[in-house]
Amino acid sequence: MVPLAPLVVAFLAAFLYSPASNEFQSADPASERYLLLTAHPDDEAMFFAPTILGLLGRAPSDTGSPLYSLCLSVGDADGLGNTRREELAQSLNVLAIDADKRWIVDHPELQDNITVEWDPAVIANVVKPYIIQHQITIILTFDAKGISEHPNHRALPKGAKHLLSSLSTKSRLFTLTSVPTPTKYTGVVDALISKFQLYSSKILIYYDGLVTKGLERAEIIPPGSAPNIPPHFFTPVFVSGAKAYTTAFKAMLAHKSQLVWFRWLYLLFSRYMWVNEWTEVEV
Ligand SMILES: *[C@@H]1O[C@H](CO)[C@@H](O)[C@H](O)[C@H]1NC(C)=O
């Protein structure tokens, strides 16, 4: 008899091991410059690592890595601002964001505080010079629910929208999709499910491209021109493999002051350690 269980386990392990993604739709992916906009040191490791590592995992272009990081507070709610600033630097080292492409801001009106909703106009003013100077084409940040409902997180998309609507450049805004609480702690299971969905949608898109468009590289079809394919198949999503998950875990270990007991549970079970889905926001 064929030992089925070990085969299934081996298949799932192999499947889990490799990363998978649906990239941000772009006419010229190599020319995009991404700014990751976060509120506190540790957001990058706890929530955005699959995307950071997915974007940086590609072959570097002539201009180096395309990813910039801007953190809008030093996380001083408990008076640990100086420590957390240093922890962020170490975390970004682990995630391999270039040293000259990362900044942390300590602004009197943007302090880490769970009762304060930051003013979008202040956020826009602070972020603006970075967007212009580094010709950022895509801003990546929290969505209106902010994953954890933290008001500082929730203010970021408003600030980014405020800024982009005032700029003449055609930068785009994508927000990290908050999932309902029951599905927030499905970690590795969700990584498997998301990969199955991703591969099945890729096969469908590819098939659609071959059959109806006669194209060889079906993944370049923009959503509107593929009527047979549901729009959600084009949702940008980054699913980590085992290596990226381990890297995210190590990045989080750099945030020593934050490693209270329940955060270990987060690291083991959170889906954001494995899966990032993105929604484009009209500005
Ligand atoms: C947070 O903001 C509230 C209201 O403005 C203020 O009373 C409190 O002291 C602030 N907390 C910290 C840690 O700064």
The ligand as a Tripos MOL2 file, in Angstrom:
@<TRIPOS>MOLECULE
LIG
   14    14     1     0     0
SMALL
NO_CHARGES

@<TRIPOS>ATOM
      1 C1         -1.7520   60.2290   24.9370 C.3       1 LIG1
      2 O1         -2.6420   61.2600   24.6440 O.3       1 LIG1
      3 C2         -3.5010   61.6170   25.7220 C.3       1 LIG1
      4 C3         -4.5160   62.5860   25.1710 C.3       1 LIG1
      5 O2         -3.9210   63.5780   24.4030 O.3       1 LIG1
      6 C4         -2.6620   62.1650   26.8660 C.3       1 LIG1
      7 O3         -3.5070   62.4970   27.9410 O.3       1 LIG1
      8 C5         -1.6480   61.0990   27.2910 C.3       1 LIG1
      9 O4         -0.7790   61.6170   28.2640 O.3       1 LIG1
     10 C6         -0.8350   60.6310   26.0880 C.3       1 LIG1
     11 N1         -0.0170   59.5020   26.4860 N.am      1 LIG1
     12 C7          1.2870   59.4740   26.2570 C.2       1 LIG1
     13 C8          1.9840   58.2200   26.6690 C.3       1 LIG1
     14 O5          1.9030   60.3860   25.7440 O.2       1 LIG1
@<TRIPOS>BOND
     1     1     2 1
     2     1    10 1
     3     2     3 1
     4     3     4 1
     5     3     6 1
     6     4     5 1
     7     6     7 1
     8     6     8 1
     9     8     9 1
    10     8    10 1
    11    10    11 1
    12    11    12 1
    13    12    13 1
    14    12    14 2
@<TRIPOS>SUBSTRUCTURE
     1 LIG1         1 GROUP 0 **** ****
